[in-house]
């Protein structure tokens, strides 16, 4: 049977959902961040943790890149800060640095954690339930976004997990049209370059984007999958034979953002594979490009 434990951590409460195979740890008071996804049989942590920042309460005005501890955040209604319809939409959105309401719920034999919050600027209620399977290394996320206004809203929303990586990891996507948004060097493309997953043409030959290089290369890149050919991705440790797979509703999350930090951005080494309801991941630009979500009444994702 699964268990739910509440533990103190650095002045916060952590909520831990676990069965015999998987342990999922959430910090409701800091954006309901999923801080850990841990596979017990192989002793594998799937999410990346910052070497210096730890989970803590955040102060108003702090920038995400300066204080984030790693793990999995919900980004809404933007990633990059921008001005939109007279609002100053903050860096990485409104939800990652504020306390969420939470409660433990019954869901048959599964472990279930409800978290919810109402955004301060956008009139949206954002709710998420994590349901851990009683036996299998599987958990389901059930989302509900409710438009609290009397008019439709334009927005984007991104799921932002940062993964632990090594050169023995391999990233697999179902294929799709790719676009280079930014890059620290030509081996990871030229901004604006288009290609088909997974081989990126460069002047030095093909770069296999499925392979994870070592941190010593001191590189970073950000690529969009603008037209995914499926609704999943996997990241596998090929030596351990253990990996993580995400399946998501493609009618809502219509693009992927790949943030690849291979020692070249703040000397950090991690990978983010982020389903987004639009692109670019800056709200005003996504709306201008016509790649965004419109909330008339509510959005539900399972």
C-alpha positions in Angstrom: 0.0 0.0 0.0 1.2 3.5 -0.7 2.1 5.9 2.1 1.9 9.7 2.6 4.3 11.3 5.1 4.6 15.0 6.1 8.1 16.0 7.2 9.7 19.3 8.2 12.5 20.6 5.9 14.3 23.9 6.2 11.3 25.6 7.7 8.9 24.1 5.2 6.7 21.1 5.1 7.5 18.4 2.6 4.8 15.9 1.6 6.1 12.5 0.5 4.0 10.0 -1.5 5.6 6.5 -1.7 5.0 2.9 -2.6 7.5 0.1 -2.6 9.0 1.3 -5.9 8.7 5.1 -6.2 8.9 8.1 -3.8 7.6 11.5 -4.9 8.3 14.6 -2.7 6.5 17.9 -2.9 6.9 21.3 -1.3 3.5 22.9 -1.3 4.7 26.2 0.2 7.1 26.9 -2.7 4.9 26.6 -5.7 3.9 23.0 -5.0 7.3 22.1 -6.4 7.9 18.4 -7.1 11.4 18.3 -5.7 12.2 14.6 -5.9 11.2 11.5 -8.0 13.1 8.6 -6.5 13.2 5.1 -7.8 13.8 2.8 -4.8 15.1 -0.5 -6.4 17.9 1.3 -8.3 18.4 4.1 -5.8 17.9 6.6 -8.7 17.0 10.3 -8.4 15.4 11.5 -11.6 15.2 15.2 -10.8 18.2 17.5 -10.7 19.0 19.4 -7.5 21.0 22.6 -7.4 24.4 22.2 -5.7 23.9 25.3 -3.6 20.3 26.3 -3.5 17.9 24.4 -1.2 14.1 24.6 -1.0 13.0 27.6 1.2 10.4 30.2 1.3 10.8 32.9 -1.3 10.7 36.7 -1.0 8.9 38.9 -3.4 11.0 40.0 -6.4 13.5 37.2 -6.3 14.6 35.9 -9.7 14.0 32.3 -10.5 17.5 31.6 -11.9 19.1 33.0 -8.7 17.2 30.9 -6.1 15.7 27.8 -7.8 16.6 24.6 -6.0 15.9 22.2 -8.9 13.0 19.8 -9.2 9.8 20.4 -11.2 7.9 23.7 -11.3 4.6 24.8 -12.8 5.2 27.9 -15.0 2.2 30.1 -15.7 1.3 32.2 -17.6 4.9 32.7 -19.0 8.5 31.7 -18.6 10.3 34.8 -19.6 9.2 38.0 -17.8 7.2 40.4 -20.1 4.6 43.1 -20.2 1.2 41.8 -21.4 -2.0 43.8 -21.7 -0.7 46.3 -19.1 0.5 43.7 -16.7 4.1 43.1 -15.6 4.2 39.3 -15.8 7.1 38.1 -13.6 10.0 35.9 -14.3 8.9 32.3 -14.7 5.3 33.3 -14.0 3.2 33.7 -10.9 3.1 30.3 -9.3 6.6 29.0 -8.6 7.4 31.1 -5.5 4.1 31.3 -3.6 2.5 29.0 -1.1 -0.2 26.7 -2.5 -3.1 25.2 -0.5 -2.8 21.4 0.0 -4.6 18.4 1.4 -4.3 14.7 1.4 -7.3 13.0 -0.4 -8.6 9.5 -0.7 -8.4 7.9 -4.1 -9.1 4.2 -3.8 -5.8 2.4 -2.9 -3.7 5.2 -4.5 -1.9 8.0 -2.6 -3.3 11.4 -3.6 -2.1 14.9 -2.9 -4.3 17.9 -3.9 -2.6 21.4 -4.3 -4.2 24.6 -5.6 -3.6 28.3 -5.9 -5.2 31.4 -7.3 -2.9 33.6 -9.4 -2.6 37.2 -8.2 -2.6 38.9 -11.6 -4.3 36.5 -14.0 -7.9 35.6 -12.8 -7.1 31.8 -12.9 -7.5 29.1 -10.3 -4.7 26.5 -10.8 -5.2 23.0 -9.3 -3.2 19.8 -9.5 -3.7 16.4 -8.0 -0.8 13.9 -7.8 -2.0 10.3 -7.7 0.6 7.6 -7.0 -0.2 4.1 -8.2 -0.5 1.6 -5.3 2.2 -0.7 -6.7 3.7 0.5 -10.0 6.4 3.2 -10.5 3.8 5.4 -12.0 2.0 8.6 -10.9 -0.7 10.7 -12.7 -1.1 14.4 -12.6 -4.6 15.8 -12.9 -4.8 19.5 -13.6 -7.7 21.9 -13.6 -7.3 25.6 -14.7 -10.4 27.6 -14.1 -11.0 31.0 -15.7 -12.4 33.2 -12.9 -13.2 36.2 -15.2 -16.2 36.8 -17.5 -14.0 37.0 -20.6 -11.6 34.6 -22.4 -7.9 34.7 -21.4 -4.9 34.3 -23.6 -2.1 32.4 -21.8 0.7 29.8 -22.0 1.5 27.1 -19.5 4.6 25.0 -19.1 5.6 22.0 -17.1 9.2 22.5 -16.0 11.1 19.4 -14.8 14.8 19.6 -14.5 16.4 16.2 -14.9 19.6 14.7 -13.5 21.8 13.7 -16.4 25.2 12.1 -17.3 26.9 11.0 -20.5 25.3 7.6 -20.1 21.8 9.1 -20.5 19.8 9.2 -23.7 16.9 11.5 -24.6 14.2 10.1 -26.9 11.4 12.0 -28.5 8.9 10.7 -31.0 10.4 13.0 -33.7 9.3 16.3 -34.9 10.2 19.7 -36.4 12.9 21.5 -34.3 14.0 25.1 -34.1 17.1 26.4 -32.5 16.3 29.4 -30.2 19.6 29.9 -28.5 23.0 28.3 -28.5 26.4 28.8 -26.9 28.2 27.5 -30.0 27.7 26.2 -33.5 27.8 22.5 -32.5 24.4 23.1 -30.9 23.0 25.1 -33.8 22.5 28.7 -34.9 19.5 30.7 -33.6 16.7 30.3 -36.1 18.0 27.1 -37.6 15.4 24.4 -38.4 16.0 20.7 -38.4 14.3 17.3 -37.9 14.8 15.5 -34.6 17.3 14.1 -33.7 20.3 15.0 -36.0 21.3 18.7 -36.1 23.4 19.6 -39.1 26.4 21.8 -38.3 29.6 22.8 -40.1 31.4 20.2 -38.0 29.0 17.4 -39.0 25.8 16.1 -37.4 25.1 16.6 -33.7 23.1 13.7 -32.2 20.7 15.6 -29.9 19.7 12.3 -28.2 23.1 11.9 -26.7 24.0 13.8 -23.5 27.6 15.2 -23.5 29.8 15.6 -20.5 29.8 18.8 -18.4 33.3 19.5 -19.5 32.2 20.8 -22.9 30.8 24.0 -21.2 27.9 24.4 -23.6 24.2 25.3 -23.4 21.3 25.5 -25.9 17.6 26.0 -26.0 15.6 24.3 -28.8 11.9 24.1 -29.5 10.1 21.0 -30.8 7.4 23.0 -32.6 5.6 20.0 -34.1 6.1 16.9 -32.0 5.0 13.7 -33.7 3.8 12.2 -30.5 2.9 13.1 -26.9 5.7 11.5 -24.9 9.5 11.6 -24.2 11.9 9.4 -22.3 15.2 10.0 -20.6 17.1 6.8 -19.8 20.3 5.9 -18.0 21.6 3.3 -20.5 24.0 1.8 -18.0 21.6 1.3 -15.1 18.8 0.4 -17.5 16.4 2.8 -15.6 14.6 5.8 -17.1 11.7 8.1 -16.8 8.9 8.6 -19.3 6.3 11.4 -19.5 3.0 11.1 -21.5 1.0 14.3 -21.8 -2.1 15.6 -23.7 -0.9 17.0 -26.9 -4.1 19.0 -27.6 -3.0 21.2 -24.7 0.8 20.9 -24.7 1.5 21.5 -28.4 5.3 22.1 -28.2 8.3 21.1 -26.3 11.1 23.3 -25.0 14.5 21.6 -24.5 16.8 23.5 -22.1 20.2 21.9 -22.3 22.7 23.1 -19.7 25.9 21.1 -20.2 28.2 23.0 -17.9 28.0 26.2 -20.0 25.3 28.1 -18.2 26.3 29.1 -14.6 28.4 25.9 -14.7 25.3 23.9 -14.1 24.6 20.4 -15.6 21.0 19.5 -16.2 18.4 19.0 -18.8 14.8 20.3 -18.9 12.2 18.8 -21.3 9.2 21.0 -21.0 5.7 20.5 -22.5 4.3 23.9 -23.3 0.9 25.2 -24.4 2.5 27.4 -27.0 5.8 29.0 -28.0 7.9 31.0 -27.6 7.9 30.6 -23.8 7.3 34.4 -23.4 3.6 35.2 -23.3 3.5 38.3 -25.4 5.6 36.7 -28.1 3.5 33.5 -28.1 0.3 35.5 -28.5 1.8 37.6 -31.2 2.8 34.4 -33.0 -0.6 32.9 -32.5 0.8 29.9 -30.5 -1.0 30.1 -27.2 -3.9 28.7 -25.2 -7.3 30.5 -24.8 -9.1 29.9 -21.6 -12.8 30.4 -22.1 -14.1 28.6 -19.0 -11.6 26.0 -17.9 -8.7 23.8 -19.0 -8.5 20.2 -17.7 -5.4 18.0 -18.4 -4.9 14.5 -17.2 
